[in-house]
């Protein structure tokens, strides 16, 4: 499905809300209220979220330079979210330019959800009820 301004804004709101809930559930310290970047192990990561019908997630090239890992939340139809850690090296190997015609199009790199599931390290599953407690 092609994204427009309205669906893009809805996806952004979903990602921010879910990223915050995942960070809280996993006891991760967010670096700011305006980003899903978190302290992760000895460095930094960003939390990216895929809804049940979302096939890919994106990161700006600028952010990719300052993080060490991508924490990917893959939500299923029942609202449970499977969490994977994907290395930035693996992200780079699989990334493609966003097809967006907006100014961000050339700066955003995308990876398919299946890459996180196939090549990432599965960290945990957060149940839908848990996520509600953390502000989903």
N, C-alpha and C positions, 0 to 999 in steps of 0.2 A: 504494500500500500504506500502510495506517495504521501509525503508529509507536507502539510501546509502550516501557515502561521498558527492556526488554532490547535491543531494536533501537536505541533511542536511545543507550544506553551503548556499543553496538558502533559506531555511527556516530561518536560522540564520540572513541572510541579510534582509529578509522581516520583521522579528520580531524587529530588531534594527531600521529599517526605520519607521515602523508603530508605534513602541513604542515612538520614538522621536516625531512623528507627533501628537500622542494622548496626550503626555505630554504638548506639546505646545498648542494644542487646549483647553486643560483643565486647562491651566495656572499652571502646576505642575513643581516644581523645581527638575530637575534630579540631582542625587548625583555625577555622573561622566559621561564622554562621552563613557565609555566602558561598561555601564550597563543601564538597563531600571529601575533601582531603583529610587524612587522619595520620596520626603517628602510628607506625607499623614496625614492629620489631626494632631494628637499629636504624630505621629510616622513615620513609613516608610512603603512603599508598593513597589511592583514590577509590571510593566505593562507587561502582556503576551498577545500575539495576535494570533488569529486563522484565517487563510484564509478561503475562502468559502468551500474548500474541506478538511479542517483540523479538525480532530475529537478530538484531545487532545492537552494539553500543559503541559510543564514540568518546574520544579523548582528544583535546587539542594537542598539537605538536609541542607547544610550549609547556603544557603540563607534563607530557611524557618525558621531558628532559629532567624534571625535578622529582619524579617519584621513582620508587624501587619496585613497586608491585601494583597490580590492579586487583581489587577485591570485587568479585562479580556476584551479584545476587540474581538468581534465576527463579522467578516466581512461577508456580504451576497454577492450574485452574482452580485448585482448592484454597489458594492463598498462602500455601507454604512456600518458603524461599530457601533454595539450596545455595550455599555459599561456596565459592571457589576462589582460590588465589591463582592468578595468572602472572607470570613474570613479564617484565617490560620487554625482555628479549623476545619472548614468544609473541607478545602483542605486536611488536615491530615486524616479525616474520610473517604475520598474517594480515596486517593492516592494509586497507585500501582507502583512497580519498573518499570523503563524503560526496554524495551526488548533489548536495544542496547548492542551489543557485544564489544563496545569500552570501554575504561577505565572509561568513565563517566557513563556507564550503571548502575552500582550499586549505584551511588550517586544521580542520577536524579529520582525524583518522578513525576509521571504523573497523571493527572486528565482529565476526559472527558469533552469536551466542554459543553455537556448537563447538567453537574453538575452546572456550572456557570450560565447557563440560568435558571435552575430549582430552585437552592438554593441561588443564589446570589441576591444582591439588584441591580435592574436596575437603573443606574445613568443617562444615556442619550443616544442619538443616534447622531453620528457624520456623516454628509452627505459626500459623496465622494468628492464633490466640496470643502467643507471646508477643508478636509484633504489634498487636493492638495495645498492649500494655505500654509499649515503648513509643507510642505516638504515631503509628502507621496511619 
